[in-house]
């Protein structure tokens, strides 16, 4: 898969809507969507031209995916192992997960902490406003 396809998968897995800019940083190179933003000025390589297997070819390879430069959600990506495809299985697929992801435009880590506090407390000052951001 290309890095662009990986971006789409991450957006789906995280429940986000691809409403913000993003980039990958892998082995000192940065990749992004050439159709959005001022990528040429930022010196980003086109994520549509690189396969994940090219830029992270070995077990233990690491990279960073950053989404929403205002909220600055950064995710460490690491190749743990390579598995043969299972006959009849549909890919991509999520094999494990835990917890919910922050909703779009929640305000970064600090905003997400407030969101979590409001979620469990109807008396929280911005309870209704913060929970209105949640997709659930």
N, C-alpha and C positions, 0 to 999 in steps of 0.2 A: 504494500500500500504506500501511497505517497504521504508526505507530511500533511498535505492539505486534507487527505482523507482521514488521517489520524486526528486532525483538528476537529473535523465533523463528528467523529466518534466520541471524542472527549466532550464536545458540546452536548451531545445526546446523553452521555453517561452522567454528566453533571447537572443536566436539566436546564442548561442555559440556552439562549436564543441567538447566539452569534451577533449580538448587538454592539460589540466593542472590538477594538483592534486586539491583535494577539501576535505572539512571536514564539519561535522555538530557538533556544540557544544550545548548540550541541558541538562539542569539541572545538570551541572557539569561533564557530560560525553561527550567524543568525539567519533565520529563515522566516518568511512571512508571506502573506497573500499580496501579490503584486497588483491586484485590482483595487485594493483598499489603502487609503492613507497615502503618505508620501514615502513609500518604501525605498524608492531609488535614493533619496536623500539620506535615508538611514543606513544604506549599505546592506540591505537584507537580500539574501538569495531567495529566489522564488520557491516556495514550498511545493508548488505543483511539479517541479522538475526533479525532486529528490525522493527516492524511496527510503522508507524507514530502515530497510536492510542495508542501504548504502551508508547512512550516517551513524547508525548504531548497530554495527555488524556482529558484535561479539557479546557473549555473556558478560554481564557487569557493566556494559556501556551505559553511560548516564547522560541525561540532558535535562533541560528545563523548558517547561511550557508556561508562558505568561499570558494571562488574559485580562482584559480591561485595565489598561495602563493607569486609570484613575484609582480603581480599587486595588490594583496590583496583586491579583491572585497568581501565585507562582506554585507550580507543581513539579516535583522532581520525577523524572521518568527514568526507569532503569530496566534493562533487559535482565530478567531473572533466569529464563531458560527458553529453549526452543522445543516445541512439541510438534510431532507430525499431525497433519490434519486428520480429524476423525471422519470416517465415511458417513455421509448423510447429515453431518452437522452443518448448521448455518453460521456464518461468520460475518462480522465480529460478534462476539458474545461476552457477556460479563460472567466471570466465574466466581467472584466473591465481592463483597462490599459491606460497608458498615456506615450507618449514619446518613443524614441528609446533607446536601450541599447548600451553600449560601445562595439565596435568590439573587437575581440580577440587581445591580444598583443598590445594594444594601449598605455600601459605604466602607468597604474593606473590612479588615479584621476587627477594628473598633466598632464599626456599624453592625457587624455580624454578632458581636458579643451583646450589644444592646438588643438586637433582634431576638436572640436566644432568651435573654432576661425577660423581654416583653412577652414572649411566647408562653412562658410559664406563670405570668402574673397579670391578671386583668386590671390590677390597680396601677400598673406601670404607666408613667405619664404619656408615652407615645404608643401605647399598646395597639390601638386600632390602626394607626398610621403605619407602623412597622409591619404588622401582620398582613396588611393589604398588599405588601410586596411579595408575599409568599405564593408560590404557584399551587400549594395544596390547600 
